[in-house]
């Protein structure tokens, strides 16, 4: 049985896929918020999904009951959905993978996704994640970019990942994509661990801006900018009510992670410059 259930087969121009999952790789909901914003901003339309039945423990992630306008009960299941949007200002269209990290059969799940990605002719994948870190909410969001392909890493000023330890579905999917020779870049935003339960529009904003830059397009971020300012004010007020936390945050601001072993923020050029590097890489990569 095919894992991906198709509603339609979109016609796409040299598509690039952007993926984010709720769950382990979604600190302070930053990656999923960024994905929701991209879907809304680019008016992306769903065309395929994955049946959750074989991949979720519903006692851990329970379906939810909703009432529609006619008070009819609807069951909402954990979703993994593929959506498409044209990007007129770019040489590429975009496919968006918006989902929830599954509990079961990750290799099967990723194999099915990779098959769908190949059938769509996707030339490159960008994954979005967010992690908890010793960073201050008042500082610019640190975004680190990594890539397994050394040429892609060099062209886009990304890092070759040296991480060892537990991983989530993004790590497993990235490995499957690498084995299928599909170039993949990963963007990770650092969010303050002391407000992990508070959604961070500030980190979501940083991810949206970096992803749009990679695609060589712009995204309307006014709503995220306003939400980011409100988030920073709210967290600052909460921090100031606790002297110990306030001193801890002040120390983080002083340190600013500038030690020699600290991860550096992802340095990117202008939109046109970065998009041109992506184009040059993809032309040189080509099908094999």
Secondary structure, 3 states (H helix, E strand, C coil): CCCEEECCCCCCCCCEEEEEEECCCEHHHHHHHHHHHHHHHCCCEEEEEECHHHCCCCCCCCCEEEECCCCCEEEECCCEEEEEECCCCCCCCEEEEEEECCCCCHHHHHHHHHHHHHHCCCCEEEEEEEEEECCCCCCCCCEEEEECCHHHHHHCCCECCCCCCCCCHHHHHHHHHHHCCCEEEEEEEEEEHHHCCCCCHHHHHHHHHHHHHHHCCCCCCHHHHHHHHHHHHHHHHHHHCCHHHHHHHHHHHHHCCCCCCCCCCCCCCCHHHHHHHHHHHHHHHCCC
